[in-house]
Amino acid sequence: MKLIEKTDPLYFTQTSDAIYDRQWYKIHCTDKSVKVVESWEEAMTAFWNYKHFISHIEVIDAKRRNNVLGFQ
């Protein structure tokens, strides 16, 4: 298998080290179960450790809750 060259326009590198939490990841398993994780790191860890059991990973919009209590 030939890898994409760094000069190819499809090649992607990380553009920021800032925390990015606007998306969650829905992991679809081959046994039809679904797991939702809240970070890219969790999704990648699952993929690398359990790739034989994963059908695909879907990117979904995060539904963040406002955890602020009291008056607003």
C-alpha positions as CSV (number, residue, x, y, z in Angstrom):
1,M,0.0,0.0,0.0
2,K,1.4,3.4,-1.0
3,L,1.1,6.2,1.6
4,I,0.1,9.8,0.7
5,E,3.1,12.0,0.3
6,K,3.4,15.2,2.4
7,T,3.2,17.3,-0.8
8,D,-0.2,15.8,-1.7
9,P,-3.1,18.2,-1.1
10,L,-5.0,15.4,0.6
11,Y,-2.2,15.1,3.3
12,F,-3.4,16.6,6.6
13,T,-1.4,17.6,9.6
14,Q,-2.5,18.9,13.0
15,T,-3.2,22.7,12.9
16,S,-3.7,23.5,16.6
17,D,-2.8,22.1,20.0
18,A,-5.9,23.8,21.5
19,I,-8.6,21.7,23.1
20,Y,-11.3,20.9,20.6
21,D,-14.5,19.7,22.0
22,R,-17.2,20.5,19.5
23,Q,-17.7,17.0,18.3
24,W,-18.3,13.5,19.7
25,Y,-17.6,10.2,18.0
26,K,-20.1,7.4,17.6
27,I,-18.3,4.1,17.3
28,H,-20.3,1.5,15.3
29,C,-19.2,-2.0,16.2
30,T,-19.4,-5.1,14.0
31,D,-21.9,-6.7,16.5
32,K,-24.3,-3.7,15.8
33,S,-23.6,-2.1,19.2
34,V,-22.8,1.6,19.4
35,K,-20.5,3.5,21.8
36,V,-20.3,7.3,22.0
37,V,-17.1,8.9,23.2
38,E,-16.4,12.6,23.8
39,S,-12.9,13.0,22.5
40,W,-10.8,12.3,19.4
41,E,-8.3,10.6,21.6
42,E,-10.9,8.1,22.9
43,A,-12.1,7.4,19.4
44,M,-8.5,6.7,18.1
45,T,-7.6,4.6,21.1
46,A,-10.7,2.5,20.5
47,F,-9.9,2.2,16.8
48,W,-6.3,1.1,17.4
49,N,-7.1,-1.3,20.2
50,Y,-10.3,-2.8,18.8
51,K,-10.2,-2.1,15.0
52,H,-11.3,-5.7,14.2
53,F,-14.5,-5.1,16.1
54,I,-15.3,-1.6,14.7
55,S,-17.3,-1.1,11.5
56,H,-16.9,2.7,11.3
57,I,-16.7,5.8,13.4
58,E,-19.2,8.6,12.9
59,V,-18.5,12.2,13.8
60,I,-21.5,13.9,15.5
61,D,-22.2,17.3,16.9
62,A,-21.5,17.5,20.7
63,K,-24.5,18.2,22.9
64,R,-22.8,20.1,25.7
65,R,-24.8,20.8,28.7
66,N,-24.6,24.1,30.6
67,N,-23.4,22.9,34.1
68,V,-23.8,26.3,35.6
69,L,-26.1,26.4,38.6
70,G,-28.0,29.4,40.0
71,F,-29.3,32.5,38.3
72,Q,-28.2,33.5,34.9
